[in-house]
Amino acid sequence: MPFDGLFLHGICKELNEKLNQGRIEKIYQPIRDEIILIISKPGSKYRLLLNANAINARAHITSAVRTNPTAPPMFCMLLRKHLEGGRIVGFFQQGLDRVLDIRIDTRDETGQPAQKSLFCEIMGRHSNIILVARTDHTIIDGIRRYTHAVSRHREVLPGRRYIAPPGQNKANPFDLTEEHFRELVMGDDLDEPLAIAIQKKLDGLSIPTCREIIELAGLPADLVLNHCGEHELRMLWQSLQQVLEASKADAIKTTLVYNPQGCPVEFFPMPVVPKDNVKYSYQAANETADKFFSDKAGREELRKQKALILDRIKKENKRLNKKLKLQQKSVLDAEEGDQYRLYGELLTANLYRVERGLNEVELENYHDPELKTITIPLIPERSGAENAQNYFKKYNKARNTLVAAQKMANQTSEELQYLEGVATAVELAENAEELGEIRQELVSQGYLKSPAAVQGKKQAKARQPKLKPLEFTSSEGFTVLVGKNNRQNDTLTLKTAEDTDIWLHTCKIPGSHVIIRAGGRPVPDQTLLEAAALSAYYSRARESSNVPVDYTLRKHVKKPNGAKPGYVIYEKQKTVYVDPGVPGGKN
């Protein structure tokens, strides 16, 4: 959903109500394109966020606290020099342009009064934050500098005159008459969708906002101009006026739309037409923007951190697979030791036929029903007995090598299975806390460096609260617990569960441990199937169907000594086949 001019209109109105005459106490630049102004008023303190990112450009009050760099960037230092201690005298928006003009009274280096404007331009990839002297409209600096080589319209460089972004020659919806509105809308290609036609002609309205205005009029969102008659245009005009009047109200209400997982996915500058099975919340524009973008930033950071961990696991898997191939080759080579034993036995049984000085000897293989002959290479300088002893030594060495190689290959295979399970847990992690537990596990297992080691400092381990497993209730009232990572799996299976509880896990597929708290009661088939569906859902087979899930009593599940986190062995299991899902209620 674009941060359109009508939404900025609501933001600007609220900022004037809350922050006008506020004093700028501190300025931070936590990331490259973002500025935070700490603004105080008697009894209150606010954090005003200005962002010039190509995708997330915006301006709003935020409650999120961000980590700041040790050394402030140059633009941040410049803003501190010019604006800290200054008093905000108003927030202004020209028409419905996506440019917020923050006007500030401050003082210059000599202590004389000075007026500055901090422009936050929300223009997609052309977004910018520019500090301007109001007396002569001279640019002091911008968070992004560029010359005419980038933009023929203007330059953003210190000392240049500030020129507003180019206009789009659209009509301000607040200044329209109904007749003018009809002329504008119907003046385009009649085969064009109505939402696009409105967006092209009216300032401050994004296409999603236009679609919602059309739906508020009781018309299809995909209606084309050619199907618009007198009735449709009248209803559309009334709907537009309803939205514009609401945007002038003292308490503007905006809409935040959530997906089925409870994540904000869209926002609108007005209340929208409710749709079935869709969750909405209605609040002030600044609150809507803060919730939407804070959640989005959290999900982007989670995705980034997941990618870093998965990349580390991928590199480790590549190393281990290469190691496993070499170990498997050693096993194959060592398995040839049986041939050396056969040579030694045949030579021992035929010592009288083996003379010193021979390079080879052909002997009957008495293990072969057809008594086929075998040619055995010899060391000419040695006797038959010495050649036989040499082959027995090679056989013993190969046998010892085989045992060691098989053990190492098994260990490497188990390590690969462990990392596959960790990768599944990373992919299923839903928040930073769950990912943090997985990171701690990888640090403890030596796959990742601890933050203290990375920083080269001796730091005490930060005590992080242990997260609880997911808890569900089956349709028959049984509690079902699901571990989300190996640490939770171990705790859930080995410490929380009772011997008579039912333990479930996808068969030969990485995934979560699932426990049905039986409480001494027999577990009905329906509850068993619901728990199995959960086991399949919280596994690598989430997108599959007819997934095999093993189940057994908890007392039949054991953890081998020295096994990695989450690894267990079990017996007396049965298997059911289910489709992944989340039945019952989540507590």
Helices and strands as residue ranges (DSSP letters): H 5-19, E 23-28, E 34-41, E 44-51, E 58-61, H 74-83, E 87-92, E 99-107, E 113-121, G 124-126, E 128-133, E 138-142, G 173-175, H 178-185, H 194-201, H 207-216, G 225-227, H 230-247, E 254-258, E 264-268, E 279-283, H 285-335, H 337-349, G 351-353, E 360-364, E 373-377, H 384-428, H 432-444, H 451-455, E 470-473, E 479-482, H 486-491, I 492-496, E 502-506, E 514-516, H 525-537, E 547-553, G 554-556, E 557-558, E 569-570, E 574-578, E 585-586
